[in-house]
Amino acid sequence: MTLDLTFTARDIADTRFAISPLGEVVASVRVVKDPNAHPLLRPWAKQVHRRLQDVDWRLLSDLVPVPTIAIAGFTCTPPSTSLPDLELELATMRGAADRVRSDLDEIPGPRTKRVQALYDDPERGLDRLAQEVETYWAAAMAPYWPRIRSLLEGEILYRAKLLAEGGAQRMLADLDQAVTWEDGTLRIKHRYASGVRSLRGLGLLLVPCVFVAPRVFSVTTPPYQPTVRYAPRGIATLWERRELEPPEALAAVLGRTRARLLAELDQPASTRDLAQRAGLSEPGVNQHLTALRKAGLCSAHRTGRYVLYARTEIAEALLR
């Protein structure tokens, strides 16, 4: 099946990019529920599965069925700014109570009891959904977000370079294997949608999204901004376990042990994990992590019984 998005000159001029933390959450639910269908993302799913056992995310899970034919638009409204944080997107979602019923009416199949409760009382249901997203984010997404965001920002910079080199045609030509551009039309190979859709003079919002891989998701129905969520380049590198030696210059400033611990945080890890990797005592690792946190180089994420440490964006930049 093929979905054709037709562009006017105004649509091309108004095409923009954005990153969506909430969109990543919603798309990632599919991966947790069916990791075997997402080989590039399976390492992440394996890491977070145990931690999510302590989290109540049943309504969120119900709203993202597998196989995924359609997802209600209010769960991840196309972002209005290029770099929204999760708090802003959740505020937008909470303000979408007037669209809950019409969006759910478009979703095929029976509703679970939790989704029906959301349908009956949208405001209360959206509050519950937002709370579930926040706890899910803390357990499954926040420790990985600096690295994910860095990849997404790199993708947008890459697309901006292509736009400067060859215009919209060059930028869109290799967006995804399922996407082609020809004569003012973006053609998407789609599992469940087909036909020709106008962008309605609103332009196209392009959202690179790690957890949609290997698919392309689209939004074309009013009142939402026409949107295409696609997988950025380099997803496989996000979960690689790399043996990293910290740069000598960084080790000279921080000390070799602290620089080594930062290098070991190429994946979020607990104090015990870091102690085993680095051959240090747990109290010693705790002392170093406290200093790194105070310096803004790592962050701690507690979910239930687990505390994971992750590099911040500043640390990622220093190690690069």
Residue, then its C-alpha position, 0 to 999 in steps of 0.5 A: m500500500t502507498l500513501d502519497l502526500t502532495f506538496t504545494a510551494r507553501d508546504i515545502a517552505d513550511t516543512r520543519f523538524a522536531i524531536s518528541p520525547l512523548g512520541e518516543v515513549v509511545a513508540s517504545v511501548r510497541v518494542v517492549k510488548d514485541p521485542n522480537a519484531h524490532p531487532l535493532l531495539r531488542p538490546w534496549a527492551k531487554q535492559v528495561h524489561r525488569r525495571l518496568q515490572d515495578v511500573d504501572w503502565r497498563l493504560l499506556s499499554d492498552l492505547v498502543p496495541v500490537p500489531t499497531i494499526a493506528i494510535a489515537g492522536f491525543t497520545c502524542t500530538p505533533p510537537s509545536t516546537s522543535l525541541p519540547d521537553l516531556e513536561l511540555e508535551l504532557a501539558t499538551m496531552r492533558g489539554a486534549a480532553d476535547r479530542v479524546r472521544s473523537d480520536l478513540d472512535e477512529i481506532p478499530g477494535p474493542r476497548t479495554k476497561r481502562v480505555q473505556a474509562l478514559y473515553d467516559d471521563p477524558e480529563r481524569g483519564l488523561d491525568r492517569l495517562a500522564q502519570e503513567v508516562e512519567t513513571y514509564w519515562a523514569a524507568a525506561m527512557a530517562p537514563y538513555w535520553p542524553r544519548i538518544r537526543s544526541l542522535l536525533e539532533g545529529e540527524i536533524l543537522y544532517r538533514a539541514k546540510l542536505l537541504a543546504e546542498g540540494g534543496a528539499q528533494r535532496m533532503l527527502a530523497d533518502l529519508d527512509q527506504a519506505v519513502t520516495w520523493e518525486d515531483g512534489t509528492l512524498r510517497i510512503k510505503h504503508r502497511y495500513a493506509s493508502g491514497v492521496r493526501s494534501l498537506r492542507g497548506l500546513g507544511l510537513l513536520l518531520v520527526p526522527c524517532v528511534f523507536v518507530a524503527p523499522r516502520v514509518f508512522s504518519v499523521t494526515t488527518p485534521p486537526y493535527q499537523p501533517t507529520v511523518r515519524y521516521a527512524p534516524r540513521g545510526i540506531a544500532t550504535l545506541w546500544e553497542r557495548r563499547e570498550l572506551e578509554p577516556p581521552e587523556a586530556l579529560a583524565a588529566v582534569l578529572g582523574r583517571t578513575r572518574a574519567r574511566l567511570l564516565a566512559e563505562l557509562d556508555q550504557p546506564a548502569s548501577t553502582r554494582d555494575l560499575a564497580q564490577r567493570a572498573g574493579l573498584s569497591e561500591p563505596g568508592v564508586n559511590q564517592h566518585l559518582t557523587a562528585l560527577r553528579k555535582a559537576g553535572l556530568c552524570s545523573a541518577h534515575r531511581t525507579g522502584r528498587y533500581v538506581l541507574y546512573a547515566r552520562t549527561e549531554i555535557a559528559e557525552a560532548l566531553l568524551r567525544 
